Amino acid sequence: MRFAGKCVVVTGAASGIGRATALLFAREGAHVFAADLDLAGAKSVAAEGENITAVACDVCDVAQIKALMDQAAAAHGGIDVVFNNAGAAGDRAPIDEIEAAGWDRTMDLLLRSVAMGIRYAVPHMKQRPGANIVNTSSIAAVGPGYSPTAYAVAKAGVLHLTKCTATELAPHGIRVNAVQPGFINTNIFTSALEMPADMVDQAKAMIMQVSSHAQPVSRAGMPDDIANAVAFLASDAGSFMTGASLIVDGGITVGPRHSWDPEAPGMFDALQAMAEGAVPGTGQ
């Protein structure tokens, strides 16, 4: 019961990482405000746990973010934890094709919403001992190749926002950290491709199979993996951490595939094979 009596706000709580995290906080005693554009989905989460309040919130609408934070604070005298998690894949167009409107929508959803979540939560957190914020970034923030460009840039912005606000809020005793998920089996992939409902389960099964071979940890990442990391950062066990980020990715970012997969030789292996005369076509 690490969060007994705490007031916790989770955005993007209707599914995936947000859902798993909201339920974990509730199981450990928190009063959770599960916010999502999908109110029906948020209500289904509330029905699964105790002390969960479903709230409709479009995080691209700043007024709705403020209303969410005000509602949570009014109910419990303040806010102890905020998990700024709501998001989607954003505009998938390459940089030479993306339109300004698509770029702006992606930044509003993935970066501005986090900044405004912090902005309107903090006034309700200043007098709460141990108050802290966790933001969802991504492994896409560490380099190209994991997502569309606009998404990656926004998530990199979340990391820097996390560091900057950690310094600003330190005098108030408020910690700010981030979590960087890898390939987690959620709806973000299927919704980004606008798959019909009858293909979603099939696609998720494929993601499970492929991702279990895509990283050193040979299983698919699941929402609970991220929820556990968020809970650690938000708990007293993480009380010496601020401005930090936890990469939770099964090791996919540790290095090129040949560094951990013996079936995928790297450049040095190829050169060594050539030197030993094992490369076909070299005439050796």
C-alpha positions as MATLAB code, in Angstrom:
seq = 'MRFAGKCVVVTGAASGIGRATALLFAREGAHVFAADLDLAGAKSVAAEGENITAVACDVCDVAQIKALMDQAAAAHGGIDVVFNNAGAAGDRAPIDEIEAAGWDRTMDLLLRSVAMGIRYAVPHMKQRPGANIVNTSSIAAVGPGYSPTAYAVAKAGVLHLTKCTATELAPHGIRVNAVQPGFINTNIFTSALEMPADMVDQAKAMIMQVSSHAQPVSRAGMPDDIANAVAFLASDAGSFMTGASLIVDGGITVGPRHSWDPEAPGMFDALQAMAEGAVPGTGQ';
ca = [
       0.000    0.000    0.000;
       2.683    2.476   -1.071;
       0.115    5.092   -2.062;
      -2.475    4.782    0.691;
      -4.531    7.969    0.866;
      -2.640    9.644   -1.984;
      -4.412   11.570   -4.740;
      -3.113   10.432   -8.123;
      -3.970   11.728  -11.596;
      -3.331    9.517  -14.634;
      -3.940   10.760  -18.171;
      -4.485    8.371  -21.046;
      -5.920    5.969  -18.490;
      -8.485    4.168  -20.642;
      -6.081    1.632  -22.139;
      -2.548    0.333  -22.322;
       0.082    1.818  -20.026;
      -2.296    4.360  -18.483;
      -4.863    1.704  -17.629;
      -2.294   -0.625  -16.047;
      -0.803    2.226  -14.021;
      -4.139    3.562  -12.797;
      -5.129    0.094  -11.600;
      -1.769   -0.427   -9.877;
      -2.037    2.876   -7.992;
      -5.579    1.984   -6.947;
      -4.549   -1.463   -5.735;
      -1.936    0.218   -3.561;
      -4.391    2.528   -1.847;
      -4.490    5.682   -3.977;
      -7.524    7.725   -4.937;
      -7.058    7.733   -8.707;
      -8.449   10.133  -11.267;
      -8.397    8.172  -14.518;
      -8.592   10.740  -17.303;
      -9.028   10.031  -20.988;
     -10.634   11.330  -24.141;
     -12.363    7.922  -24.189;
     -14.686    8.345  -21.203;
     -16.294    4.930  -21.691;
     -12.858    3.343  -21.515;
     -11.991    5.337  -18.397;
     -15.250    4.223  -16.790;
     -14.395    0.586  -17.506;
     -11.110    1.094  -15.662;
     -12.972    2.684  -12.757;
     -15.264   -0.330  -12.635;
     -12.263   -2.658  -12.257;
     -10.649   -0.941   -9.286;
     -11.547    0.779   -6.064;
     -11.396    4.534   -5.515;
     -11.034    5.329   -9.222;
     -12.882    8.305  -10.687;
     -13.271    8.433  -14.462;
     -12.871   11.879  -16.002;
     -13.304   12.939  -19.628;
     -10.247   14.920  -20.692;
      -8.827   15.898  -24.056;
      -5.233   16.818  -23.204;
      -5.006   18.940  -26.351;
      -7.487   21.285  -24.663;
      -5.681   23.229  -21.938;
      -8.940   24.202  -20.232;
      -9.785   20.516  -19.794;
      -6.376   19.803  -18.272;
      -6.890   22.604  -15.750;
     -10.389   21.352  -14.941;
      -9.030   17.827  -14.350;
      -6.371   19.013  -11.914;
      -8.806   21.324  -10.128;
     -11.345   18.500   -9.761;
      -8.807   16.088   -8.293;
      -7.437   18.681   -5.899;
     -10.886   19.775   -4.745;
     -11.812   16.186   -3.896;
      -8.731   15.455   -1.790;
      -7.243   18.773   -0.747;
      -4.401   18.590   -3.239;
      -2.571   16.262   -5.632;
       0.270   13.901   -4.701;
       1.190   12.223   -7.999;
       0.600   13.074  -11.651;
       1.352   10.646  -14.456;
       1.356   12.607  -17.722;
       0.877    9.680  -20.059;
      -1.785   10.456  -22.676;
      -0.599   10.137  -26.244;
      -0.786    8.502  -29.640;
       1.534    7.955  -32.574;
       0.938   11.404  -34.045;
       1.576   12.387  -37.638;
       3.563    9.670  -39.398;
       4.616   11.693  -42.447;
       8.349   12.068  -43.157;
       9.929   15.494  -42.712;
       9.785   16.303  -46.427;
       6.037   15.645  -46.536;
       4.605   16.566  -43.139;
       2.303   19.577  -42.989;
       2.563   22.220  -40.270;
      -0.869   21.295  -38.935;
       0.149   17.657  -38.463;
       3.375   18.675  -36.770;
       1.519   21.031  -34.420;
      -1.105   18.411  -33.517;
       1.631   15.947  -32.609;
       3.459   18.486  -30.447;
       0.217   19.546  -28.749;
      -0.671   15.957  -27.901;
       2.722   14.667  -26.835;
       4.649   17.669  -25.523;
       2.444   20.671  -24.792;
      -0.029   18.464  -22.897;
       2.768   17.349  -20.558;
       3.890   20.933  -19.968;
       0.338   22.033  -19.240;
      -0.287   19.006  -17.059;
       2.649   20.105  -14.933;
       1.584   23.742  -15.087;
      -1.906   23.145  -13.689;
      -1.028   20.346  -11.260;
       1.828   22.084   -9.467;
      -0.254   24.722   -7.639;
      -2.100   21.810   -6.003;
       1.101   19.883   -5.178;
       3.267   22.470   -3.404;
       2.066   21.661    0.095;
       2.032   17.868   -0.348;
       5.051   16.066    1.147;
       6.585   13.680   -1.381;
       4.616   15.085   -4.302;
       5.989   14.078   -7.677;
       5.333   13.917  -11.398;
       6.134   11.175  -13.903;
       6.072   11.863  -17.646;
       5.904    9.323  -20.463;
       8.719    9.756  -22.947;
       9.945    6.937  -25.225;
      13.038    5.161  -26.475;
      12.319    7.177  -29.652;
      13.835   10.104  -27.735;
      17.280    8.496  -27.723;
      17.715    8.203  -31.483;
      16.059    7.748  -34.863;
      14.548    4.551  -36.178;
      12.040    3.772  -33.444;
       9.150    5.996  -34.548;
       8.050    8.708  -36.979;
      10.090   11.914  -36.742;
       7.454   14.165  -35.162;
       6.782   11.613  -32.404;
      10.501   11.199  -31.677;
      11.104   14.943  -31.479;
       8.153   15.425  -29.130;
       9.314   12.627  -26.842;
      12.834   14.064  -26.769;
      11.205   17.331  -25.721;
       9.480   15.515  -22.856;
      12.877   14.371  -21.567;
      14.291   17.900  -21.547;
      11.083   19.280  -20.072;
      11.434   16.710  -17.295;
      14.955   17.897  -16.466;
      14.089   21.605  -16.629;
      11.002   21.303  -14.453;
      12.833   19.082  -11.961;
      15.176   22.007  -11.261;
      12.376   24.574  -11.168;
      10.242   22.556   -8.775;
      12.975   21.309   -6.460;
      12.519   24.295   -4.084;
       8.917   23.155   -3.602;
       9.961   19.579   -2.819;
       8.329   18.251   -6.008;
      10.221   15.584   -7.937;
       9.863   15.170  -11.720;
      10.984   12.053  -13.586;
      10.247   10.279  -16.845;
       9.817    6.750  -18.094;
      10.912    5.650  -21.566;
       9.001    2.604  -22.779;
      10.310    0.386  -25.545;
       7.998   -1.646  -27.746;
       5.089   -2.300  -25.392;
       2.142   -4.349  -26.604;
      -0.599   -1.698  -26.521;
      -3.090   -0.225  -28.974;
      -0.718    2.551  -30.077;
       0.561    0.542  -33.036;
      -2.789   -0.651  -34.322;
      -4.511    2.694  -33.800;
      -1.704    4.498  -35.631;
      -2.343    2.294  -38.657;
      -6.117    2.617  -38.292;
      -6.588   -1.151  -38.343;
     -10.133   -2.524  -38.386;
     -11.277   -4.007  -35.087;
     -11.270   -7.580  -36.381;
      -7.530   -7.336  -37.117;
      -6.415   -5.839  -33.814;
      -6.102   -9.120  -31.875;
      -4.217  -10.704  -34.755;
      -1.872   -7.721  -34.916;
      -1.235   -7.853  -31.167;
      -0.335  -11.531  -31.413;
       2.128  -10.696  -34.167;
       3.637   -7.893  -32.059;
       4.052  -10.352  -29.182;
       5.877  -12.804  -31.422;
       8.123  -10.300  -33.198;
       9.032   -8.210  -30.151;
      10.063  -11.270  -28.179;
      12.960  -11.647  -30.645;
      13.729   -7.952  -31.098;
      15.610   -7.330  -27.851;
      17.861   -9.122  -25.346;
      14.952   -9.826  -22.973;
      13.180  -12.477  -24.984;
       9.570  -11.619  -24.295;
       7.174   -8.901  -25.315;
       6.951   -5.768  -23.208;
       3.612   -5.358  -21.447;
       1.820   -2.350  -19.902;
       2.468   -3.686  -16.393;
       6.212   -3.441  -17.034;
       5.867    0.326  -17.422;
       3.324    0.649  -14.612;
       5.792   -0.946  -12.201;
       8.498    1.521  -13.228;
       6.147    4.483  -12.819;
       5.097    3.288   -9.373;
       8.732    2.990   -8.316;
       9.501    6.534   -9.458;
       6.396    7.870   -7.692;
       6.987    5.968   -4.463;
       9.238    6.671   -1.491;
      11.675    4.124   -2.949;
      12.395    6.637   -5.714;
      12.629    9.634   -3.404;
      16.284   10.332   -4.279;
      15.513   10.596   -7.987;
      14.524   13.726   -9.875;
      15.241   14.895  -13.408;
      15.924   11.271  -14.267;
      14.488    8.825  -16.758;
      14.054    5.073  -16.634;
      14.438    3.222  -19.935;
      12.188    0.150  -19.802;
      12.705   -1.517  -23.161;
      13.871   -5.092  -22.730;
      17.350   -3.902  -23.675;
      16.577   -2.956  -27.266;
      18.643    0.234  -26.998;
      21.734   -1.335  -25.413;
      23.527   -1.642  -28.732;
      23.344   -3.005  -32.287;
      21.796   -6.419  -32.625;
      25.113   -8.241  -33.043;
      26.146   -7.056  -29.563;
      23.609   -9.378  -27.970;
      22.417  -11.773  -30.698;
      25.025  -14.412  -31.660;
      23.052  -15.139  -34.834;
      23.592  -11.583  -36.109;
      27.315  -11.065  -36.850;
      28.599   -7.516  -36.807;
      31.275   -5.722  -38.826;
      34.153   -7.120  -36.757;
      32.871  -10.663  -37.228;
      32.628  -10.156  -40.990;
      36.181   -8.779  -41.168;
      37.505  -11.615  -39.046;
      35.782  -14.144  -41.296;
      37.356  -12.448  -44.321;
      40.790  -12.601  -42.742;
      40.308  -16.308  -42.103;
      39.261  -16.868  -45.728;
      35.673  -17.724  -44.836;
      33.973  -15.129  -46.999;
      32.718  -16.508  -50.320;
      33.896  -14.682  -53.437;
      37.106  -13.321  -51.953;
      39.306  -15.733  -53.877;
      41.002  -16.870  -50.698;
];
